Amino acid sequence: MTSDNNIITLKVTDREGLVHKLEAPTDMNLNIMEVLKSYELPVEGTCGGMALCASCHCYVESDHALPEQSADEEDMLDQAFFVEDNSRLSCQLRIKEELDGIEIKLAPVS
C-alpha cells in the first residue's frame, strides 16, 4: 500500500505491452476507465461509463476480489470481442482501497 490512505496504485499493461504504474485517489468516486483516460491511455469510454459500449474492456490479471458484474456489464461483454474469463469493463470498477495494486491489461480493439 502507498503511504497516503486516499491513493491506490494500479499496474496497467497497454496494447503495446508497455507497463504503466498509475496512482488513483479513492475519495473522488472515480472508476478505472476515468483513471486510464486521465493518464491518456488509449481507452475510449465512448458511452461515458454506462456499460453500453465495451470500449473500456480490460482483463484483470491480479487476484483482487471484485464486485459482481451487473446484468448490463454481462450483456455488454457478451457482445464484445476478445472476451476472456477475466474480462471486465473498466468503467464498472470503482477506485476503492481494496483495489490497491490491481493489475489490468487493456483488451485489443476490434
HURANOR-V561997 format. One line per field, one symbol per residue. ss: DSSP state (A for helix, B for strand, O for the rest). phi: phi as a letter, one per 30 degrees, with the letter a starting at -180 (. if undefined). psi: psi as a letter, one per 20 degrees, with the letter a starting at -180 (. if undefined). A space follows every 50 residues. Layout:
BEGIN
ss=???
phi=???
psi=???
END
This chain:
BEGIN
ss=OOOOOOBBBBBBBOOOOOBBBBBBBOOOOOBAAAAAAAOOOOOOOOOOOO OOOOOOBBBBOOOOOOOOOOAAAAAAAAAOOOOOOOBBBAAAOBOOAAAO OBBBBBOOOO
phi=.ddddcbccbcbcddcidcccccbdccchdcdeddeddchddbdiedijc icbidcebcdcccddcdddddddeddddcdchdbdcdbcddccddbedce iecbbdddcd
psi=qrhpijprqqoppaijjpppoqqpqijjkrrhghgghhjkqmpglhijkj lihjijprpoirkqpqqqprhggggghhirqkprhjprphijoqoqhijp jqpqppqqq.
END
